[in-house]
Amino acid sequence: MEAKVNYRILQEKIIKSLDGEKPPRLLLHSCCAPCSSAVLEYLTEYFAITIFYYNPNIYPEEEFLHRIEEQKRLIGELHCKNPVSFIEQGWQQERFYEAVKGLEHIPEGGERCFACYRLRLEETARLAANMGFDYFTTTLSVSPYKNAAKLNEIGEELGEKYGVKHLPSDFKKKDGYKRSIELSRKYGLYRQDYCGCVFSQRERQAQI
């Protein structure tokens, strides 16, 4: 049986290897302000971060725009050691539907979600390479509902493809998810009750 990888330990090893003089530039994909909160609090000690909001899966458009505004507000209010900037891409629902075509009826957490991970991480890796970032990663692993192993597997593959370093992560470790809830309360952040796509919204409504 293959040993389970501790991505948090791998990340800490990379952070310890940094020279500490000039913070490396990290492109951090974020799905929403709550998930980014604890991640930013931790990583801005070591990196100059640009948040990349690329989430064509989010439905409806009002939800997409609401999350953008909450993300911007958090960046403006959260105390960070190093600067945090923000890049967004517009609502591109057709790219999400194309990516998950044929997987629409697979339950949340399966292959449809993995296709969505890849879609968002590939755009992040591509942009990180084009803009000369040192690293890229995503906040998605802070959620206990996201598959950290699959996120890291895809991230490593795309890092090699685009020639930019992927920062391994499992941000839920060491009470990362708990801290994100605490920070969400502190800053009064909007916390959605579904992942974001129309399929997860339907599953959530069916449970109510």
C-alpha positions in Angstrom: 0.0 0.0 0.0 1.4 3.4 -1.0 2.2 5.7 1.9 0.0 8.8 2.2 1.8 12.0 1.4 1.7 14.8 3.9 1.6 17.9 1.7 1.7 20.3 4.6 5.1 18.9 5.6 6.3 19.2 2.0 5.2 22.8 1.9 6.9 23.6 5.2 10.2 22.2 3.8 10.0 24.5 0.8 9.2 27.5 3.0 12.2 26.7 5.3 14.4 26.6 2.2 13.6 30.2 1.2 16.4 32.6 1.7 14.3 35.1 3.6 15.7 38.2 1.8 13.1 38.9 -0.9 9.7 37.0 -0.7 9.1 34.9 -3.7 6.0 35.7 -5.8 3.1 33.3 -5.4 0.0 33.2 -7.6 -2.7 31.9 -5.3 -5.9 30.6 -6.9 -8.9 31.4 -4.6 -12.5 30.2 -4.8 -13.8 32.6 -2.2 -12.8 34.9 0.7 -13.5 32.5 3.5 -11.3 29.8 2.0 -8.5 32.3 1.3 -8.6 33.9 4.8 -6.4 31.4 6.8 -4.3 30.7 3.8 -3.4 34.3 3.3 -2.8 34.8 7.0 -0.2 32.0 6.9 1.4 32.4 3.5 1.9 36.2 3.5 4.5 35.7 6.1 6.7 34.1 3.4 5.4 35.1 0.0 4.3 38.2 -2.0 0.9 37.0 -3.1 -1.4 37.7 -5.9 -4.9 36.3 -5.5 -6.2 34.9 -8.8 -10.0 34.7 -8.9 -10.8 32.3 -11.7 -13.9 30.3 -11.1 -16.1 29.6 -14.2 -17.9 27.0 -12.2 -19.7 29.5 -9.9 -23.4 29.7 -10.5 -25.4 32.0 -10.8 -23.5 35.2 -11.9 -24.7 37.1 -8.9 -22.9 34.5 -6.7 -19.8 34.9 -8.8 -19.8 38.7 -8.4 -20.6 38.5 -4.7 -17.6 36.3 -4.0 -15.4 38.7 -5.9 -16.5 41.6 -3.8 -16.0 39.7 -0.6 -12.5 38.6 -1.7 -11.5 42.2 -2.4 -12.9 43.3 0.9 -10.9 40.7 2.8 -7.7 41.7 1.0 -8.3 45.3 2.0 -9.0 44.5 5.7 -6.7 41.5 6.5 -3.4 42.5 8.1 -0.6 40.9 6.0 3.2 41.0 6.4 3.7 41.1 2.6 1.6 42.8 0.0 -1.4 41.0 -1.6 -2.8 42.0 -5.0 -5.7 40.7 -7.0 -6.5 39.5 -10.5 -9.8 38.3 -11.7 -11.2 36.7 -14.9 -14.8 37.2 -15.9 -17.6 34.8 -15.7 -16.9 32.0 -18.2 -19.6 29.4 -17.6 -19.2 27.9 -21.0 -15.7 26.8 -20.2 -16.9 25.0 -17.1 -19.7 23.2 -18.9 -17.3 22.1 -21.6 -14.8 20.8 -19.0 -17.4 18.6 -17.2 -19.4 17.5 -20.2 -20.6 13.9 -19.7 -19.9 14.1 -15.9 -23.0 16.2 -15.0 -24.7 13.4 -13.0 -21.6 12.2 -11.0 -22.0 13.0 -7.3 -20.1 15.9 -5.7 -16.6 15.0 -4.9 -16.0 12.7 -7.9 -14.6 13.0 -11.4 -16.7 16.1 -12.2 -15.0 18.0 -9.4 -11.6 16.7 -10.5 -12.2 18.1 -14.0 -13.1 21.4 -12.4 -9.9 21.4 -10.3 -7.9 20.9 -13.5 -9.7 23.7 -15.4 -9.0 26.2 -12.6 -5.5 25.1 -11.8 -4.4 25.0 -15.5 -5.4 28.6 -16.0 -3.5 29.4 -12.8 -0.4 27.6 -13.9 -0.5 29.2 -17.3 -0.9 32.7 -15.9 1.8 32.1 -13.3 4.3 31.0 -16.1 3.3 33.9 -18.4 3.7 36.5 -15.6 6.9 35.1 -14.1 5.7 34.0 -10.8 7.9 31.8 -8.7 5.1 29.5 -7.4 1.4 28.8 -7.9 -1.1 27.0 -5.7 -4.8 27.0 -4.7 -6.8 27.6 -1.5 -9.1 24.7 -2.4 -7.3 22.2 -0.1 -8.4 24.2 3.0 -11.9 22.6 2.6 -12.5 19.2 4.2 -14.7 18.5 1.2 -11.9 18.8 -1.4 -9.5 16.1 -2.3 -6.0 17.4 -1.4 -4.2 14.5 -3.0 -5.9 15.0 -6.4 -5.3 18.8 -6.2 -1.6 18.3 -5.6 -1.4 15.6 -8.3 -2.9 17.9 -10.8 -0.8 20.9 -9.6 2.5 19.0 -9.9 1.6 17.8 -13.4 0.7 21.3 -14.5 3.8 22.8 -12.9 5.9 20.6 -15.1 3.9 21.3 -18.2 4.1 25.1 -17.8 7.6 25.3 -16.2 6.5 27.0 -12.9 6.8 25.5 -9.4 3.7 24.2 -7.8 3.6 24.8 -4.0 2.2 21.6 -2.4 -0.6 22.2 0.1 -3.1 20.8 2.4 -4.3 23.9 4.1 -6.9 22.2 6.3 -4.0 20.7 8.3 -3.0 22.2 11.6 -6.5 23.6 12.1 -6.5 25.6 8.9 -10.1 25.0 8.2 -11.0 25.9 11.8 -9.0 29.1 11.5 -10.8 30.0 8.2 -14.1 29.8 10.1 -12.8 32.0 12.9 -11.5 34.6 10.4 -14.8 34.5 8.5 -16.6 35.4 11.7 -14.1 38.1 12.6 -14.5 39.8 9.3 -18.1 39.0 8.8 -17.5 37.2 5.5 -20.3 35.7 3.4 -20.0 31.9 3.7 -21.9 30.1 1.0 -23.6 26.8 1.7 -22.7 25.0 -1.5 -19.4 24.6 -3.4 -20.5 27.0 -6.2 -21.5 25.2 -9.3 -25.1 24.5 -10.3 -24.7 20.8 -9.7 -23.6 21.3 -6.1 -26.4 23.8 -5.6 -28.9 21.2 -6.7 -27.4 18.6 -4.4 -27.6 21.0 -1.5 -31.2 22.0 -2.2 -32.1 18.3 -2.3 -30.7 17.8 1.2 -32.8 20.6 2.7 
